[in-house]
């Protein structure tokens, strides 16, 4: 049976899940409720801590009960998370939002890319995973661009409540299309092979089985822990540089639009996709240069351009990190193995988030934050060079 139609559905799901009208105004919304940078990043730490607890069980759940039911529960949790923002008023009442969103994220991580990877590699399917993921990511980024560009105008006339309602509608549509996905037939016989604890043990063994998997995992961990936690800083830096809050949507929209264009070009560049190591090293170097530029001109209005480039290059880093991991993992409990990587990502980011918040509230603390990120990126580049030959063989 061909599952090509299911891959098309993933593009639709990615489009609606990417319609995050609230994205550009979450940090100002938190600030309007009396939270400071430390509290915002502490909430991020709670979110990451919840992911850390849920990540591995959700990966095993995916391997045991199937990809579809896991993704349905994921989008249901995200939709419920957005609904809780109608009632949140302070730090404590924001916690249910963080926990529900963490549940949705942990159910999706690993399962999403594993599902697509397995669809591309079913008997009879000759579909390139890298090109497919670039196309799916492009749809999500395009939707994010459209929603962000519209959100500034919507926010001006209807405030945060209006952009929140539209985000809930788009999340609900993503959920409906996820329900329409078909189960992968070959999983029915595969699911009976292992129990829950056997899957957990196999996941650990897989991570330790090769240097390529270990370093691919490290690349994903470093990117998430040190760059992913920079999301709120984008808006804080913009605010401190004098950038109008009402234009946040335009900033994010242009960023996602440019990222979508790059993903479209990348989906046709087989040479880039087939040279994972070199492309990943170049991306890490580019991120390092951008970060240095940001710290040198953080109080300048034009810092927005470099923050835009930072977000764009991080999208590319995520694409190649997922590609490295999926191609180096060969066992049947793919989602469980990937969930261990996500768990470590969450642990590192959870630890760093409040520390970054405290540093940012200090005078000159941004210099320390950028310094930490730069050192880890350089370490990551060194590690990738040590497995470049092995990655080249995987690409072939």
Order of alpha helices (4+ residues) and beta strands (2+ residues): alpha-alpha-alpha-alpha-alpha-alpha-alpha-alpha-alpha-alpha-alpha-alpha-alpha-alpha-alpha-alpha-alpha-alpha
